[in-house]
């Protein structure tokens, strides 16, 4: 596909140092954007900035906690002073938590007596809160802060990151599934709310990509696919995991006002057919 011309556009990316996010940051920089990476791991983010600069791109990083409004406000001030006001916001920060995950796929009667198991009945509230905060509240706060730059601007765009879990909740991860369903709904709400001030809001729903967040569920200690990984691939018509670069085309389509200027309020699956397959 033709790359969009993002010269002089300021793109703010939360979660940009992850396996998927780093591809997005590099792709946006290659299109001429000034990329501002928000993250808690400054060393990792600075390494990504250096990689972007080595390919001729322009980037900076700000150590930011997306759950702290003041931290976001200070990051915005620095970005505004260095690059200018935000044109495009990618809300990529997210993730799961072990305490939001059940031990087993199915609950059985005897499980209530087994203290060593995490079941629906003893999942700690802290686990659910962590997952909802990181995925939904982090998106909410970042949007509240940075979307103020976009009001009345030409070609302003917000892209949220949903998941396959929003379409079909997966076993064992109730908190993550519910949080990503909330992201999809929130994306549609924002798209309507901002429609009169020129801000488009859409989301990408990745299928199954190997990342640091899910690796322990999909790869065993010997480096082999787990039973869960085989189950996923068997339910993905294309028969494999996605490659991080295969999300880039959808991202660039959504930030390109010439290609998607009349597109708002949608959630695009990039999933190898997983969401379309009924299992039979």
JOZI-V652497 format. One record per residue. N is the residue number from 1. NEAR is the number of other ideal C-beta (glycine too) atoms within 12 Angstrom. Layout:
BEGIN
n = <N,N>
near = <NEAR,NEAR>
END
This chain:
BEGIN
n = <1,2,3,4,5,6,7,8,9,10,11,12,13,14,15,16,17,18,19,20,21,22,23,24,25,26,27,28,29,30,31,32,33,34,35,36,37,38,39,40,41,42,43,44,45,46,47,48,49,50,51,52,53,54,55,56,57,58,59,60,61,62,63,64,65,66,67,68,69,70,71,72,73,74,75,76,77,78,79,80,81,82,83,84,85,86,87,88,89,90,91,92,93,94,95,96,97,98,99,100,101,102,103,104,105,106,107,108,109,110,111,112,113,114,115,116,117,118,119,120,121,122,123,124,125,126,127,128,129,130,131,132,133,134,135,136,137,138,139,140,141,142,143,144,145,146,147,148,149,150,151,152,153,154,155,156,157,158,159,160,161,162,163,164,165,166,167,168,169,170,171,172,173,174,175,176,177,178,179,180,181,182,183,184,185,186,187,188,189,190,191,192,193,194,195,196,197,198,199,200,201,202,203,204,205,206,207,208,209,210,211,212,213,214,215,216,217,218,219,220,221,222,223,224,225,226,227,228,229,230,231,232,233,234,235,236,237,238,239,240,241,242,243,244,245,246,247,248,249,250,251,252,253,254,255,256,257,258,259,260,261,262,263,264,265,266,267,268,269,270,271,272,273,274,275,276,277,278,279,280>
near = <15,11,22,31,19,29,18,18,35,39,54,54,51,49,41,48,37,36,28,40,43,37,35,45,48,35,37,46,38,29,33,27,41,33,48,47,47,47,37,27,23,19,14,24,33,21,21,37,31,21,25,36,20,15,20,13,27,30,41,37,36,36,24,39,26,42,26,20,21,15,24,38,23,19,38,36,22,23,34,24,15,21,29,22,29,42,40,46,52,50,46,47,41,45,36,34,27,23,22,32,33,31,23,18,21,14,21,15,10,11,20,13,12,16,11,10,22,26,25,25,17,19,28,20,15,15,28,30,21,27,37,32,28,37,46,38,28,40,43,31,31,48,40,25,34,42,35,24,35,32,18,15,26,18,29,34,48,48,48,49,50,41,45,38,39,37,26,25,20,32,23,30,38,30,38,40,31,27,40,41,31,33,44,36,23,35,40,24,23,34,31,17,21,30,18,12,22,22,35,40,40,39,44,42,35,45,40,43,35,27,32,22,31,33,22,17,27,25,21,15,8,7,11,12,21,21,17,26,25,19,20,35,25,20,28,27,18,21,16,23,29,34,21,26,20,24,36,32,26,35,45,36,29,41,41,31,26,19,22,26,19,14,24,31,27,24,37,31,30,36,34,27,20,33,28,17,22,10,13,5>
END
